[in-house]
Amino acid sequence: MPDAKPFTDESLNPSQTYLPQKYSSQGYMNRIKFGIQNGLNVARAGYTEDQILTACILADKTGYDSIFYMDHTNVPQWKKAIVLDPWVMLSAIAAITNNVEIGTCVTDAIRRHPSNIALAAITLDRVSKGRAILGIGAGEAQNLKEFCIPFEKPVSKWEEQIEVIKALYSSSPDNTVDYSGKYYDLKGACLQAPPIRKPHPPTYMASGGKRTLMLTGKLGDGWLPIGYTPELFEDHRGQIVDSMKKHDRTEEEKENFQMALDIDVYFSEDAEESWARMKEAVKVSLFKPEVLRVHNLKEIEGFDFVKYFTEYSMSNQEWIVKMREAATRIPDGVARSSTAIGTPDDVIPTFERFLKAGVNHFVIRFWGKDYFGSIDKFATHVMPHLREQK
């Protein structure tokens, strides 16, 4: 575990006025972007908030474009993990960085009322001087079951949430919001803190099913999935593009849309040994019907995907065992194409394949013992090569 370093860097000037980049400019939006994800990788390692913030300072200084933070309630299968609130951590990250965009990867549409999410995103945007991203998904049972929060109609709630959030972004006492939905109702509602970023912090939607991909093209400013092969990414990207056309998104909206990907990187001098360590976790991450469809794999008999996604919780050992056993049937070649393992030269081809599939914003979970070193190594040896790609 890396040692936490005190925040005494002379280059960090607390009185400095940050002037946000023009994130909506064509040149910025069209460049390949790289970010780090503080997700299960840092939670499982038990990194403290000071260690995470130190890593974020490093990422900000070494040319990364974004920093994201996961939103989980717990991960009880790893008893020594540290799981922190994303919005509080992102505010701390905003205070000690100057250049990176910062966002959730991802929050969900069930545990919070949309007004709370909208105000949190606006507050983060103001604290960061216009650098906030709202990453949001429909939610998952694993964050809800033990807290007795119903996991019902998550996609329908997600759609209404995003509609409400976007309406509240531009609200004020003179511009109140009325909304009548099946799950949410607003009457004369408003917030009183306009976002700095115009028209509002971009919404990156986490989706992977036919309906959620359609909604991403209809309502999103970006897409942020996890557990993808290049082939699956290209397939789902096409569905989002079709949805954008169907819903008459403007040329500017289509041009600026971020096709992001949460991807795992494990730097190692022995790629085969590292793959042996990661193989089970990678296959579990890929374990979804769409992977089977795109790669022409046989359905896994005796495993109920619908029941799994609606009832699975991280404390349910029976489901964890079933999932791991079923996921082992995904071929190694398919699974390995989804992650980058080895030396810097080894990982570059994986990123190049995803670039060809349409990724323009990589959000990286670095695994391994040297978290700080991995952040620096990627920035020094991989990022410059990939930025040259068209």
URFENLIN-V263687 format. One record per backbone hydrogen bond with DSSP energy under -0.5 kcal/mol. CO is the residue of the C=O (numbers start at 1). NH is the residue of the N-H. If there is no record, write none. Layout:
CO/NH ; CO/NH
This chain:
6/8 ; 9/12 ; 11/13 ; 12/14 ; 13/16 ; 16/18 ; 18/20 ; 21/23 ; 22/25 ; 25/29 ; 26/30 ; 27/31 ; 28/31 ; 33/362 ; 34/65 ; 34/66 ; 35/364 ; 36/38 ; 36/68 ; 37/39 ; 38/70 ; 39/42 ; 39/43 ; 40/44 ; 41/45 ; 42/46 ; 42/47 ; 43/46 ; 43/82 ; 48/52 ; 49/53 ; 50/54 ; 51/55 ; 52/56 ; 53/57 ; 54/58 ; 55/59 ; 56/60 ; 57/61 ; 58/62 ; 59/64 ; 65/101 ; 66/36 ; 67/103 ; 68/38 ; 69/105 ; 75/78 ; 77/79 ; 78/81 ; 81/83 ; 82/84 ; 85/89 ; 86/90 ; 87/91 ; 88/92 ; 89/93 ; 90/94 ; 91/95 ; 92/96 ; 93/96 ; 94/97 ; 101/67 ; 102/133 ; 103/69 ; 106/71 ; 107/137 ; 113/116 ; 113/117 ; 114/118 ; 115/119 ; 116/120 ; 117/121 ; 118/122 ; 119/123 ; 120/124 ; 121/125 ; 122/126 ; 123/127 ; 124/128 ; 125/130 ; 126/129 ; 131/102 ; 132/202 ; 133/104 ; 133/135 ; 134/136 ; 134/204 ; 135/107 ; 136/206 ; 137/109 ; 140/143 ; 141/144 ; 141/145 ; 144/147 ; 144/149 ; 145/148 ; 148/150 ; 150/152 ; 153/157 ; 154/158 ; 155/159 ; 156/160 ; 157/161 ; 158/162 ; 159/163 ; 160/164 ; 161/165 ; 162/166 ; 163/167 ; 164/168 ; 165/169 ; 166/170 ; 167/170 ; 168/171 ; 172/175 ; 175/172 ; 177/189 ; 179/181 ; 179/186 ; 184/181 ; 186/179 ; 189/177 ; 202/134 ; 202/204 ; 203/205 ; 203/221 ; 203/222 ; 204/136 ; 205/207 ; 205/224 ; 206/138 ; 209/213 ; 210/214 ; 211/215 ; 212/216 ; 213/217 ; 214/218 ; 215/219 ; 215/220 ; 216/220 ; 221/258 ; 222/205 ; 223/260 ; 225/262 ; 229/233 ; 230/234 ; 231/235 ; 232/236 ; 233/237 ; 234/238 ; 235/239 ; 236/240 ; 237/241 ; 238/242 ; 239/243 ; 240/244 ; 241/245 ; 242/246 ; 243/247 ; 244/249 ; 245/248 ; 250/254 ; 251/255 ; 252/256 ; 253/257 ; 257/259 ; 258/223 ; 258/260 ; 259/360 ; 259/361 ; 260/225 ; 261/263 ; 261/363 ; 262/227 ; 263/365 ; 264/340 ; 265/367 ; 266/342 ; 269/271 ; 270/274 ; 271/275 ; 272/276 ; 273/277 ; 274/278 ; 275/279 ; 278/282 ; 279/283 ; 280/284 ; 281/285 ; 282/286 ; 283/287 ; 284/287 ; 286/288 ; 288/291 ; 288/292 ; 289/293 ; 290/294 ; 291/295 ; 292/297 ; 293/296 ; 299/301 ; 300/303 ; 302/304 ; 303/305 ; 304/308 ; 305/309 ; 306/310 ; 307/311 ; 308/312 ; 309/141 ; 313/316 ; 315/317 ; 316/320 ; 317/321 ; 318/322 ; 319/323 ; 320/324 ; 321/325 ; 322/326 ; 323/327 ; 324/328 ; 326/329 ; 327/330 ; 331/335 ; 332/336 ; 333/337 ; 335/338 ; 336/339 ; 339/341 ; 340/266 ; 342/268 ; 343/347 ; 344/348 ; 345/349 ; 347/351 ; 348/352 ; 349/353 ; 350/354 ; 351/355 ; 352/356 ; 353/357 ; 354/358 ; 354/359 ; 355/358 ; 360/33 ; 361/261 ; 362/35 ; 362/364 ; 363/263 ; 364/37 ; 364/366 ; 365/265 ; 367/267 ; 369/371 ; 370/374 ; 371/375 ; 372/376 ; 373/377 ; 374/378 ; 375/379 ; 376/380 ; 377/381 ; 377/382 ; 378/382 ; 378/383 ; 382/386 ; 383/387 ; 384/388 ; 385/388 ; 386/389
